[in-house]
Amino acid sequence: MTSIETHYLHQHSVEIEQTYPGEYIAISGNAVVASGHSVAEVYQKVDELGIEDPLVTYVPKDGEELLLI
């Protein structure tokens, strides 16, 4: 099963890669709700917004690869 957030990430990957290179992002529903240069920064913003269980991921810069473990 694919979450709404994962589907959004895949459908908007080009736009997200162009807008947030080298940043962490949080997606909730069908929107990027927070971004920052560290996971802690993103989670702090998400907490301030009162959002529970967002999808948080790193957006690689040009020349970087994303390794999922």
PyMOL Python script that loads the backbone (N, CA, C, O; Angstrom):
from pymol import cmd

cmd.read_pdbstr("""\
ATOM      1  N   MET A   1       0.841  -1.176   0.000  1.00  0.00           N
ATOM      2  CA  MET A   1       0.000   0.000   0.000  1.00  0.00           C
ATOM      3  C   MET A   1       0.890   1.245   0.000  1.00  0.00           C
ATOM      4  O   MET A   1       1.903   1.290   0.698  1.00  0.00           O
ATOM      5  N   THR A   2       0.515   2.229  -0.768  1.00  0.00           N
ATOM      6  CA  THR A   2       1.261   3.471  -0.871  1.00  0.00           C
ATOM      7  C   THR A   2       0.504   4.575  -0.150  1.00  0.00           C
ATOM      8  O   THR A   2      -0.705   4.722  -0.325  1.00  0.00           O
ATOM      9  N   SER A   3       1.211   5.344   0.655  1.00  0.00           N
ATOM     10  CA  SER A   3       0.568   6.438   1.361  1.00  0.00           C
ATOM     11  C   SER A   3       0.317   7.621   0.427  1.00  0.00           C
ATOM     12  O   SER A   3       0.930   7.730  -0.634  1.00  0.00           O
ATOM     13  N   ILE A   4      -0.573   8.485   0.831  1.00  0.00           N
ATOM     14  CA  ILE A   4      -0.852   9.714   0.074  1.00  0.00           C
ATOM     15  C   ILE A   4       0.441  10.511  -0.100  1.00  0.00           C
ATOM     16  O   ILE A   4       0.719  11.039  -1.177  1.00  0.00           O
ATOM     17  N   GLU A   5       1.222  10.587   0.971  1.00  0.00           N
ATOM     18  CA  GLU A   5       2.463  11.352   0.931  1.00  0.00           C
ATOM     19  C   GLU A   5       3.476  10.765  -0.042  1.00  0.00           C
ATOM     20  O   GLU A   5       4.128  11.502  -0.782  1.00  0.00           O
ATOM     21  N   THR A   6       3.612   9.452  -0.045  1.00  0.00           N
ATOM     22  CA  THR A   6       4.534   8.800  -0.964  1.00  0.00           C
ATOM     23  C   THR A   6       4.091   9.012  -2.409  1.00  0.00           C
ATOM     24  O   THR A   6       4.915   9.276  -3.284  1.00  0.00           O
ATOM     25  N   HIS A   7       2.812   8.900  -2.649  1.00  0.00           N
ATOM     26  CA  HIS A   7       2.267   9.140  -3.987  1.00  0.00           C
ATOM     27  C   HIS A   7       2.565  10.580  -4.420  1.00  0.00           C
ATOM     28  O   HIS A   7       2.985  10.816  -5.553  1.00  0.00           O
ATOM     29  N   TYR A   8       2.347  11.540  -3.514  1.00  0.00           N
ATOM     30  CA  TYR A   8       2.632  12.949  -3.815  1.00  0.00           C
ATOM     31  C   TYR A   8       4.107  13.135  -4.158  1.00  0.00           C
ATOM     32  O   TYR A   8       4.443  13.816  -5.126  1.00  0.00           O
ATOM     33  N   LEU A   9       4.985  12.527  -3.361  1.00  0.00           N
ATOM     34  CA  LEU A   9       6.427  12.636  -3.592  1.00  0.00           C
ATOM     35  C   LEU A   9       6.792  12.139  -4.988  1.00  0.00           C
ATOM     36  O   LEU A   9       7.560  12.789  -5.697  1.00  0.00           O
ATOM     37  N   HIS A  10       6.252  11.007  -5.380  1.00  0.00           N
ATOM     38  CA  HIS A  10       6.566  10.462  -6.706  1.00  0.00           C
ATOM     39  C   HIS A  10       5.972  11.306  -7.832  1.00  0.00           C
ATOM     40  O   HIS A  10       6.623  11.516  -8.856  1.00  0.00           O
ATOM     41  N   GLN A  11       4.756  11.785  -7.653  1.00  0.00           N
ATOM     42  CA  GLN A  11       4.097  12.573  -8.697  1.00  0.00           C
ATOM     43  C   GLN A  11       4.743  13.942  -8.899  1.00  0.00           C
ATOM     44  O   GLN A  11       4.684  14.502  -9.994  1.00  0.00           O
ATOM     45  N   HIS A  12       5.364  14.484  -7.838  1.00  0.00           N
ATOM     46  CA  HIS A  12       5.931  15.833  -7.894  1.00  0.00           C
ATOM     47  C   HIS A  12       7.452  15.836  -7.725  1.00  0.00           C
ATOM     48  O   HIS A  12       8.032  16.841  -7.315  1.00  0.00           O
ATOM     49  N   SER A  13       8.092  14.715  -8.039  1.00  0.00           N
ATOM     50  CA  SER A  13       9.525  14.576  -7.770  1.00  0.00           C
ATOM     51  C   SER A  13      10.377  15.617  -8.498  1.00  0.00           C
ATOM     52  O   SER A  13      11.334  16.130  -7.917  1.00  0.00           O
ATOM     53  N   VAL A  14      10.061  15.936  -9.731  1.00  0.00           N
ATOM     54  CA  VAL A  14      10.866  16.910 -10.481  1.00  0.00           C
ATOM     55  C   VAL A  14      10.756  18.288  -9.825  1.00  0.00           C
ATOM     56  O   VAL A  14      11.769  18.951  -9.598  1.00  0.00           O
ATOM     57  N   GLU A  15       9.545  18.715  -9.523  1.00  0.00           N
ATOM     58  CA  GLU A  15       9.329  20.007  -8.870  1.00  0.00           C
ATOM     59  C   GLU A  15      10.021  20.058  -7.506  1.00  0.00           C
ATOM     60  O   GLU A  15      10.644  21.063  -7.162  1.00  0.00           O
ATOM     61  N   ILE A  16       9.915  18.989  -6.739  1.00  0.00           N
ATOM     62  CA  ILE A  16      10.534  18.930  -5.410  1.00  0.00           C
ATOM     63  C   ILE A  16      12.055  18.976  -5.537  1.00  0.00           C
ATOM     64  O   ILE A  16      12.714  19.680  -4.771  1.00  0.00           O
ATOM     65  N   GLU A  17      12.622  18.238  -6.491  1.00  0.00           N
ATOM     66  CA  GLU A  17      14.075  18.235  -6.685  1.00  0.00           C
ATOM     67  C   GLU A  17      14.585  19.610  -7.085  1.00  0.00           C
ATOM     68  O   GLU A  17      15.687  19.994  -6.694  1.00  0.00           O
ATOM     69  N   GLN A  18      13.808  20.355  -7.854  1.00  0.00           N
ATOM     70  CA  GLN A  18      14.216  21.698  -8.280  1.00  0.00           C
ATOM     71  C   GLN A  18      14.064  22.729  -7.171  1.00  0.00           C
ATOM     72  O   GLN A  18      14.830  23.691  -7.110  1.00  0.00           O
ATOM     73  N   THR A  19      13.085  22.538  -6.296  1.00  0.00           N
ATOM     74  CA  THR A  19      12.773  23.523  -5.258  1.00  0.00           C
ATOM     75  C   THR A  19      13.570  23.318  -3.970  1.00  0.00           C
ATOM     76  O   THR A  19      13.916  24.291  -3.300  1.00  0.00           O
ATOM     77  N   TYR A  20      13.865  22.062  -3.616  1.00  0.00           N
ATOM     78  CA  TYR A  20      14.474  21.751  -2.322  1.00  0.00           C
ATOM     79  C   TYR A  20      15.781  20.966  -2.402  1.00  0.00           C
ATOM     80  O   TYR A  20      15.976  20.067  -1.583  1.00  0.00           O
ATOM     81  N   PRO A  21      16.681  21.248  -3.333  1.00  0.00           N
ATOM     82  CA  PRO A  21      17.909  20.441  -3.405  1.00  0.00           C
ATOM     83  C   PRO A  21      18.767  20.607  -2.142  1.00  0.00           C
ATOM     84  O   PRO A  21      19.007  21.723  -1.681  1.00  0.00           O
ATOM     85  N   GLY A  22      19.219  19.481  -1.600  1.00  0.00           N
ATOM     86  CA  GLY A  22      20.078  19.512  -0.422  1.00  0.00           C
ATOM     87  C   GLY A  22      19.345  19.786   0.875  1.00  0.00           C
ATOM     88  O   GLY A  22      19.973  20.084   1.891  1.00  0.00           O
ATOM     89  N   GLU A  23      18.023  19.689   0.855  1.00  0.00           N
ATOM     90  CA  GLU A  23      17.231  19.953   2.061  1.00  0.00           C
ATOM     91  C   GLU A  23      16.420  18.723   2.457  1.00  0.00           C
ATOM     92  O   GLU A  23      16.184  17.817   1.657  1.00  0.00           O
ATOM     93  N   TYR A  24      16.008  18.727   3.710  1.00  0.00           N
ATOM     94  CA  TYR A  24      15.045  17.749   4.199  1.00  0.00           C
ATOM     95  C   TYR A  24      13.670  18.381   4.058  1.00  0.00           C
ATOM     96  O   TYR A  24      13.505  19.584   4.258  1.00  0.00           O
ATOM     97  N   ILE A  25      12.681  17.557   3.712  1.00  0.00           N
ATOM     98  CA  ILE A  25      11.322  18.069   3.592  1.00  0.00           C
ATOM     99  C   ILE A  25      10.368  17.171   4.374  1.00  0.00           C
ATOM    100  O   ILE A  25      10.649  15.997   4.618  1.00  0.00           O
ATOM    101  N   ALA A  26       9.241  17.749   4.757  1.00  0.00           N
ATOM    102  CA  ALA A  26       8.155  16.997   5.374  1.00  0.00           C
ATOM    103  C   ALA A  26       6.937  17.157   4.479  1.00  0.00           C
ATOM    104  O   ALA A  26       6.577  18.266   4.084  1.00  0.00           O
ATOM    105  N   ILE A  27       6.315  16.040   4.169  1.00  0.00           N
ATOM    106  CA  ILE A  27       5.104  16.035   3.349  1.00  0.00           C
ATOM    107  C   ILE A  27       3.970  15.505   4.205  1.00  0.00           C
ATOM    108  O   ILE A  27       4.098  14.480   4.874  1.00  0.00           O
ATOM    109  N   SER A  28       2.861  16.223   4.171  1.00  0.00           N
ATOM    110  CA  SER A  28       1.648  15.779   4.852  1.00  0.00           C
ATOM    111  C   SER A  28       0.495  15.930   3.869  1.00  0.00           C
ATOM    112  O   SER A  28       0.254  17.012   3.334  1.00  0.00           O
ATOM    113  N   GLY A  29      -0.203  14.842   3.642  1.00  0.00           N
ATOM    114  CA  GLY A  29      -1.260  14.876   2.636  1.00  0.00           C
ATOM    115  C   GLY A  29      -0.658  15.133   1.271  1.00  0.00           C
ATOM    116  O   GLY A  29       0.253  14.428   0.837  1.00  0.00           O
ATOM    117  N   ASN A  30      -1.172  16.139   0.603  1.00  0.00           N
ATOM    118  CA  ASN A  30      -0.703  16.472  -0.739  1.00  0.00           C
ATOM    119  C   ASN A  30       0.089  17.768  -0.757  1.00  0.00           C
ATOM    120  O   ASN A  30      -0.108  18.603  -1.639  1.00  0.00           O
ATOM    121  N   ALA A  31       0.989  17.945   0.214  1.00  0.00           N
ATOM    122  CA  ALA A  31       1.750  19.192   0.259  1.00  0.00           C
ATOM    123  C   ALA A  31       3.051  19.029   1.032  1.00  0.00           C
ATOM    124  O   ALA A  31       3.137  18.252   1.984  1.00  0.00           O
ATOM    125  N   VAL A  32       4.061  19.777   0.602  1.00  0.00           N
ATOM    126  CA  VAL A  32       5.281  19.927   1.393  1.00  0.00           C
ATOM    127  C   VAL A  32       4.943  20.959   2.458  1.00  0.00           C
ATOM    128  O   VAL A  32       4.602  22.098   2.141  1.00  0.00           O
ATOM    129  N   VAL A  33       5.039  20.558   3.728  1.00  0.00           N
ATOM    130  CA  VAL A  33       4.622  21.434   4.820  1.00  0.00           C
ATOM    131  C   VAL A  33       5.792  22.065   5.566  1.00  0.00           C
ATOM    132  O   VAL A  33       5.603  23.019   6.320  1.00  0.00           O
ATOM    133  N   ALA A  34       6.994  21.541   5.362  1.00  0.00           N
ATOM    134  CA  ALA A  34       8.172  22.105   6.032  1.00  0.00           C
ATOM    135  C   ALA A  34       9.416  21.673   5.276  1.00  0.00           C
ATOM    136  O   ALA A  34       9.442  20.623   4.634  1.00  0.00           O
ATOM    137  N   SER A  35      10.451  22.509   5.366  1.00  0.00           N
ATOM    138  CA  SER A  35      11.743  22.167   4.782  1.00  0.00           C
ATOM    139  C   SER A  35      12.829  22.784   5.642  1.00  0.00           C
ATOM    140  O   SER A  35      12.591  23.746   6.372  1.00  0.00           O
ATOM    141  N   GLY A  36      14.031  22.217   5.547  1.00  0.00           N
ATOM    142  CA  GLY A  36      15.149  22.752   6.303  1.00  0.00           C
ATOM    143  C   GLY A  36      16.421  21.995   5.995  1.00  0.00           C
ATOM    144  O   GLY A  36      16.413  21.021   5.243  1.00  0.00           O
ATOM    145  N   HIS A  37      17.514  22.449   6.580  1.00  0.00           N
ATOM    146  CA  HIS A  37      18.817  21.847   6.307  1.00  0.00           C
ATOM    147  C   HIS A  37      19.170  20.721   7.271  1.00  0.00           C
ATOM    148  O   HIS A  37      20.240  20.122   7.158  1.00  0.00           O
ATOM    149  N   SER A  38      18.275  20.428   8.224  1.00  0.00           N
ATOM    150  CA  SER A  38      18.492  19.287   9.120  1.00  0.00           C
ATOM    151  C   SER A  38      17.146  18.645   9.438  1.00  0.00           C
ATOM    152  O   SER A  38      16.095  19.280   9.350  1.00  0.00           O
ATOM    153  N   VAL A  39      17.207  17.377   9.808  1.00  0.00           N
ATOM    154  CA  VAL A  39      15.996  16.661  10.205  1.00  0.00           C
ATOM    155  C   VAL A  39      15.381  17.330  11.431  1.00  0.00           C
ATOM    156  O   VAL A  39      14.162  17.476  11.519  1.00  0.00           O
ATOM    157  N   ALA A  40      16.230  17.735  12.376  1.00  0.00           N
ATOM    158  CA  ALA A  40      15.732  18.370  13.597  1.00  0.00           C
ATOM    159  C   ALA A  40      14.962  19.645  13.282  1.00  0.00           C
ATOM    160  O   ALA A  40      13.913  19.899  13.874  1.00  0.00           O
ATOM    161  N   GLU A  41      15.472  20.443  12.360  1.00  0.00           N
ATOM    162  CA  GLU A  41      14.807  21.684  11.967  1.00  0.00           C
ATOM    163  C   GLU A  41      13.427  21.395  11.372  1.00  0.00           C
ATOM    164  O   GLU A  41      12.458  22.087  11.682  1.00  0.00           O
ATOM    165  N   VAL A  42      13.342  20.386  10.531  1.00  0.00           N
ATOM    166  CA  VAL A  42      12.073  20.035   9.898  1.00  0.00           C
ATOM    167  C   VAL A  42      11.076  19.530  10.936  1.00  0.00           C
ATOM    168  O   VAL A  42       9.914  19.934  10.924  1.00  0.00           O
ATOM    169  N   TYR A  43      11.520  18.649  11.837  1.00  0.00           N
ATOM    170  CA  TYR A  43      10.608  18.138  12.854  1.00  0.00           C
ATOM    171  C   TYR A  43      10.146  19.245  13.806  1.00  0.00           C
ATOM    172  O   TYR A  43       9.008  19.214  14.276  1.00  0.00           O
ATOM    173  N   GLN A  44      11.006  20.216  14.095  1.00  0.00           N
ATOM    174  CA  GLN A  44      10.597  21.336  14.933  1.00  0.00           C
ATOM    175  C   GLN A  44       9.475  22.126  14.249  1.00  0.00           C
ATOM    176  O   GLN A  44       8.485  22.481  14.888  1.00  0.00           O
ATOM    177  N   LYS A  45       9.634  22.396  12.959  1.00  0.00           N
ATOM    178  CA  LYS A  45       8.598  23.123  12.211  1.00  0.00           C
ATOM    179  C   LYS A  45       7.293  22.332  12.168  1.00  0.00           C
ATOM    180  O   LYS A  45       6.210  22.897  12.323  1.00  0.00           O
ATOM    181  N   VAL A  46       7.403  21.025  11.957  1.00  0.00           N
ATOM    182  CA  VAL A  46       6.216  20.170  11.908  1.00  0.00           C
ATOM    183  C   VAL A  46       5.503  20.181  13.257  1.00  0.00           C
ATOM    184  O   VAL A  46       4.276  20.269  13.310  1.00  0.00           O
ATOM    185  N   ASP A  47       6.264  20.092  14.346  1.00  0.00           N
ATOM    186  CA  ASP A  47       5.676  20.151  15.684  1.00  0.00           C
ATOM    187  C   ASP A  47       4.952  21.472  15.901  1.00  0.00           C
ATOM    188  O   ASP A  47       3.843  21.493  16.436  1.00  0.00           O
ATOM    189  N   GLU A  48       5.573  22.573  15.490  1.00  0.00           N
ATOM    190  CA  GLU A  48       4.951  23.884  15.649  1.00  0.00           C
ATOM    191  C   GLU A  48       3.643  23.987  14.867  1.00  0.00           C
ATOM    192  O   GLU A  48       2.723  24.695  15.276  1.00  0.00           O
ATOM    193  N   LEU A  49       3.569  23.281  13.750  1.00  0.00           N
ATOM    194  CA  LEU A  49       2.349  23.282  12.930  1.00  0.00           C
ATOM    195  C   LEU A  49       1.304  22.295  13.448  1.00  0.00           C
ATOM    196  O   LEU A  49       0.156  22.312  13.003  1.00  0.00           O
ATOM    197  N   GLY A  50       1.702  21.436  14.387  1.00  0.00           N
ATOM    198  CA  GLY A  50       0.779  20.452  14.945  1.00  0.00           C
ATOM    199  C   GLY A  50       0.468  19.304  14.003  1.00  0.00           C
ATOM    200  O   GLY A  50      -0.601  18.699  14.084  1.00  0.00           O
ATOM    201  N   ILE A  51       1.394  19.005  13.117  1.00  0.00           N
ATOM    202  CA  ILE A  51       1.198  17.931  12.140  1.00  0.00           C
ATOM    203  C   ILE A  51       1.786  16.638  12.689  1.00  0.00           C
ATOM    204  O   ILE A  51       2.926  16.601  13.152  1.00  0.00           O
ATOM    205  N   GLU A  52       0.977  15.571  12.627  1.00  0.00           N
ATOM    206  CA  GLU A  52       1.429  14.265  13.108  1.00  0.00           C
ATOM    207  C   GLU A  52       1.755  13.342  11.942  1.00  0.00           C
ATOM    208  O   GLU A  52       1.058  13.347  10.928  1.00  0.00           O
ATOM    209  N   ASP A  53       2.790  12.568  12.081  1.00  0.00           N
ATOM    210  CA  ASP A  53       3.181  11.520  11.136  1.00  0.00           C
ATOM    211  C   ASP A  53       3.405  11.976   9.694  1.00  0.00           C
ATOM    212  O   ASP A  53       2.857  11.371   8.773  1.00  0.00           O
ATOM    213  N   PRO A  54       4.195  13.024   9.480  1.00  0.00           N
ATOM    214  CA  PRO A  54       4.502  13.401   8.099  1.00  0.00           C
ATOM    215  C   PRO A  54       5.536  12.440   7.522  1.00  0.00           C
ATOM    216  O   PRO A  54       6.197  11.703   8.253  1.00  0.00           O
ATOM    217  N   LEU A  55       5.659  12.463   6.216  1.00  0.00           N
ATOM    218  CA  LEU A  55       6.744  11.768   5.541  1.00  0.00           C
ATOM    219  C   LEU A  55       7.916  12.741   5.491  1.00  0.00           C
ATOM    220  O   LEU A  55       7.801  13.815   4.900  1.00  0.00           O
ATOM    221  N   VAL A  56       9.032  12.383   6.100  1.00  0.00           N
ATOM    222  CA  VAL A  56      10.217  13.236   6.100  1.00  0.00           C
ATOM    223  C   VAL A  56      11.295  12.535   5.281  1.00  0.00           C
ATOM    224  O   VAL A  56      11.587  11.358   5.492  1.00  0.00           O
ATOM    225  N   THR A  57      11.878  13.273   4.349  1.00  0.00           N
ATOM    226  CA  THR A  57      12.899  12.697   3.475  1.00  0.00           C
ATOM    227  C   THR A  57      13.905  13.765   3.079  1.00  0.00           C
ATOM    228  O   THR A  57      13.655  14.962   3.220  1.00  0.00           O
ATOM    229  N   TYR A  58      15.043  13.311   2.583  1.00  0.00           N
ATOM    230  CA  TYR A  58      16.090  14.197   2.094  1.00  0.00           C
ATOM    231  C   TYR A  58      15.973  14.303   0.578  1.00  0.00           C
ATOM    232  O   TYR A  58      15.712  13.310  -0.101  1.00  0.00           O
ATOM    233  N   VAL A  59      16.167  15.506   0.055  1.00  0.00           N
ATOM    234  CA  VAL A  59      16.145  15.735  -1.387  1.00  0.00           C
ATOM    235  C   VAL A  59      17.598  15.933  -1.831  1.00  0.00           C
ATOM    236  O   VAL A  59      18.202  16.955  -1.506  1.00  0.00           O
ATOM    237  N   PRO A  60      18.159  14.985  -2.558  1.00  0.00           N
ATOM    238  CA  PRO A  60      19.573  15.083  -2.947  1.00  0.00           C
ATOM    239  C   PRO A  60      19.855  16.269  -3.880  1.00  0.00           C
ATOM    240  O   PRO A  60      19.015  16.666  -4.688  1.00  0.00           O
ATOM    241  N   LYS A  61      21.058  16.814  -3.739  1.00  0.00           N
ATOM    242  CA  LYS A  61      21.535  17.848  -4.665  1.00  0.00           C
ATOM    243  C   LYS A  61      22.054  17.158  -5.917  1.00  0.00           C
ATOM    244  O   LYS A  61      22.242  15.942  -5.936  1.00  0.00           O
ATOM    245  N   ASP A  62      22.283  17.948  -6.962  1.00  0.00           N
ATOM    246  CA  ASP A  62      22.902  17.397  -8.162  1.00  0.00           C
ATOM    247  C   ASP A  62      24.211  16.718  -7.789  1.00  0.00           C
ATOM    248  O   ASP A  62      25.013  17.277  -7.040  1.00  0.00           O
ATOM    249  N   GLY A  63      24.426  15.533  -8.301  1.00  0.00           N
ATOM    250  CA  GLY A  63      25.653  14.804  -8.041  1.00  0.00           C
ATOM    251  C   GLY A  63      25.582  13.909  -6.808  1.00  0.00           C
ATOM    252  O   GLY A  63      26.482  13.098  -6.587  1.00  0.00           O
ATOM    253  N   GLU A  64      24.535  14.040  -6.005  1.00  0.00           N
ATOM    254  CA  GLU A  64      24.354  13.176  -4.835  1.00  0.00           C
ATOM    255  C   GLU A  64      23.404  12.044  -5.183  1.00  0.00           C
ATOM    256  O   GLU A  64      22.555  12.167  -6.065  1.00  0.00           O
ATOM    257  N   GLU A  65      23.566  10.953  -4.476  1.00  0.00           N
ATOM    258  CA  GLU A  65      22.642   9.840  -4.614  1.00  0.00           C
ATOM    259  C   GLU A  65      21.958   9.627  -3.278  1.00  0.00           C
ATOM    260  O   GLU A  65      22.548   9.884  -2.228  1.00  0.00           O
ATOM    261  N   LEU A  66      20.725   9.163  -3.307  1.00  0.00           N
ATOM    262  CA  LEU A  66      19.975   8.879  -2.104  1.00  0.00           C
ATOM    263  C   LEU A  66      19.998   7.392  -1.869  1.00  0.00           C
ATOM    264  O   LEU A  66      19.585   6.618  -2.733  1.00  0.00           O
ATOM    265  N   LEU A  67      20.476   6.981  -0.713  1.00  0.00           N
ATOM    266  CA  LEU A  67      20.537   5.568  -0.352  1.00  0.00           C
ATOM    267  C   LEU A  67      19.447   5.292   0.678  1.00  0.00           C
ATOM    268  O   LEU A  67      19.453   5.868   1.765  1.00  0.00           O
ATOM    269  N   LEU A  68      18.530   4.426   0.339  1.00  0.00           N
ATOM    270  CA  LEU A  68      17.470   4.042   1.266  1.00  0.00           C
ATOM    271  C   LEU A  68      17.836   2.733   1.924  1.00  0.00           C
ATOM    272  O   LEU A  68      18.189   1.760   1.258  1.00  0.00           O
ATOM    273  N   ILE A  69      17.748   2.722   3.233  1.00  0.00           N
ATOM    274  CA  ILE A  69      18.106   1.521   3.989  1.00  0.00           C
ATOM    275  C   ILE A  69      16.862   0.977   4.663  1.00  0.00           C
ATOM    276  O   ILE A  69      16.929  -0.038   5.357  1.00  0.00           O
TER     277      ILE A  69
END
""", "prot")
cmd.dss("prot")
cmd.show_as("cartoon", "prot")
cmd.util.cbc("prot")
cmd.orient("prot")
